[in-house]
Amino acid sequence: MAAYPTLNAQRSSSTVRNGGQDAQRATNGTLKMRRLYSTEKMDFTVDHWLTDAQKSTLESFYQTNRDLDVSLTWAEDAVTYTVRFAAPPQYLRMPGWWQARVRLQEV
């Protein structure tokens, strides 16, 4: 399993805990909860400011591993998660830099 490239993540990077609950209302208004999976999973949005070379590194990594498990060490809690790309990285050209947003979901 490949490790996500060592690129500085911006403070705007975030995580969302996904508990796997499916909430639905019955016809009488009663809330029904169904658990789709037993363990909480994390969804990650990682923001980067990249040079041209770093953008090429990230894009090459994505092309090679887009359907594979990847290990991501999250700086906020220093835990390593097994994740997959949820979408292709999105790039925005800035003067002298690239702004990149990467969405990953825990396996």
N, C-alpha and C positions, 0 to 999 in steps of 0.2 A: 504494500500500500504506500502510495506516494504521500509526502508531507506537503501541505500547502506552502507556497513560496514565502520566504521571510521578507515581507514588505511591511513598512510601517502602516498600521491601521490608524485612521483618524478617530477623533473623539466622537464623531457622528455615527460611528459603527454601533450596531445594537443587536440585542438578542430578544427573542420572544419565546417564552415557555409555552409549549403546546401540550395540554393534558389529555387530549384525545377524547374529550367529551362531546357528545352530540346532543344538544338541547332542543327539544320540540315541545310544543303545547298540544295537549289533547283538546278535543272539541269542547270540553267543559272548562278549559282554561288551566287544568292541572299541568304543571311542568314535569315532563318526562326526561330523564337523563339516561343516556346510553354511553358506556365507555367503549371506545373503539380499540384501544390498546392499553396495556397495563402500566407502562412506564412513560413518564413525561419525556418529551423530545424537545430539542431546541432548534429554533430557526434563526439563522444568522444573516445579518446584512453587514458586509464589511466594505468600508469606504477607504479608498487610497488616493493619494496624490502621487503620480508616477512620472518618471522620465520616459523618454522614448524607449530606452533599453529595458526598463522595468515593465513597461506596457507589453513589449514583445515577449518578455519572460512570462508574464501572467497569461497572455493569449496563447502562447505555446503550451503552457501547463494545462489550460482549459481544454484545448484541442486534444491533448493526449489523454486527459483524465475525465472528460465530461460525463462518461457513463460508468465511472469506477468510484469505489470508496477512496476517500482522501482523509488524512489525519490533519486536524486543525487544532492548534494549541491556542486557546482563547486567553488573551492577556489579562482580562478582568478577573478571572478565577484560576488561571494557570492550569486548567484542566484540558486534557487532549480529548477531542471529540472525533468520532468517525462520521463524516459527512459526505454528501454528494452535492453537485451543482444543481440548484433548482432552476436556473436560467443562465443563459450566456452572460458574461460580464458586460456591463453597459459602460461606455466610454464617452466622455465629454472633453473636447479639446479646449484647453485654457492656454493663455500666453506662456509658452515655455514648459507646460506641464500637461498631463492628462489626469482628469478626475475619473476614477473607476468605482463602480458599485458592483459588488459580487453578492449574490444570494446563495446561501448554502443551507441544507437541511440535514439534521442528524438522522443517521440510519437507524 
